[in-house]
Amino acid sequence: MADFLQDYKREHQSYVTLLFCSAYLYKQAFAIPGSSFLNLLAGALFGPWTGLFLCCTLTSLGATSCYFLSQAFGKQILILYFPEKVSMMQNKIEENRSGLFFFLLFLRLFPMTPNWFLNLSSPILNVPVGQFFFSVLIGLLPYNFICVQTGSILSQIKSLDDMFSWGTLLKLLAIALVALIPGTIVKRFSHHKLEGKELIVNGRKSM
């Protein structure tokens, strides 16, 4: 199957790339699940690095399209069907307004709410589009990397020997290292939030 996809891509590279990008942007813009499948497919079709670049770029652009669509048409629908979730997210955003970018990264790395809902609700919650875009780009990088690398590895495995080759093991090690990034981001966010609380406490004490 992987060989067939590669052969088809070589013969129709522009068509395959255009079709993949269009499908990815459509899926993201209209908050349709399925990122993991498309990321795996990107790794198999385009390789680990081109696939990662495409997925990160398309994820960010598609999510931002979803942001603008929701800003134009989604407010009443979200408030009507998800009033409790919107209220909960509003409270969380306001609590972390001083460190909003790190909080958005935290939500992408360890989602307390689905990514599709975060994309739709962000304009309603007054999240700046710049912070939104880069939080998607950076926050979903580890997830995209893991999926794309996995797709690339699976497309190259043709026997059990391939599974235990040095190349495959090094790629798996890279995936494991990238999986540690979320913990580092969360630690940074927690430290930032703690500093903010200390400033508030000191400010009250000085009064």
Stockholm file with secondary structure:
# STOCKHOLM 1.0

chainA/1-207         MADFLQDYKREHQSYVTLLFCSAYLYKQAFAIPGSSFLNLLAGALFGPWTGLFLCCTLTSLGATSCYFLSQAFGKQILILYFPEKVSMMQNKIEENRSGLFFFLLFLRLFPMTPNWFLNLSSPILNVPVGQFFFSVLIGLLPYNFICVQTGSILSQIKSLDDMFSWGTLLKLLAIALVALIPGTIVKRFSHHKLEGKELIVNGRKSM
#=GR chainA/1-207 SS CHHHHHHHHHHTHHHHHHHHHHHHHHHHHTTCSCHHHHHHHHHHHHCHHHHHHHHHHHHHHHHHHHHHHIIIIIHHHHHHHCHHHHHHHHHHHHHTGGGHHHHHHHHHHSCSSCHHHHHHHTTTTTCCHHHHHHHHHHHTHHHHHHHHHHHHHHHHCCSHHHHTSHHHHHHHHHHHHHTTHHHHHHHHHHHHHHHHHHHHHHHHHHC
#=GC SS_cons         CHHHHHHHHHHTHHHHHHHHHHHHHHHHHTTCSCHHHHHHHHHHHHCHHHHHHHHHHHHHHHHHHHHHHIIIIIHHHHHHHCHHHHHHHHHHHHHTGGGHHHHHHHHHHSCSSCHHHHHHHTTTTTCCHHHHHHHHHHHTHHHHHHHHHHHHHHHHCCSHHHHTSHHHHHHHHHHHHHTTHHHHHHHHHHHHHHHHHHHHHHHHHHC
//
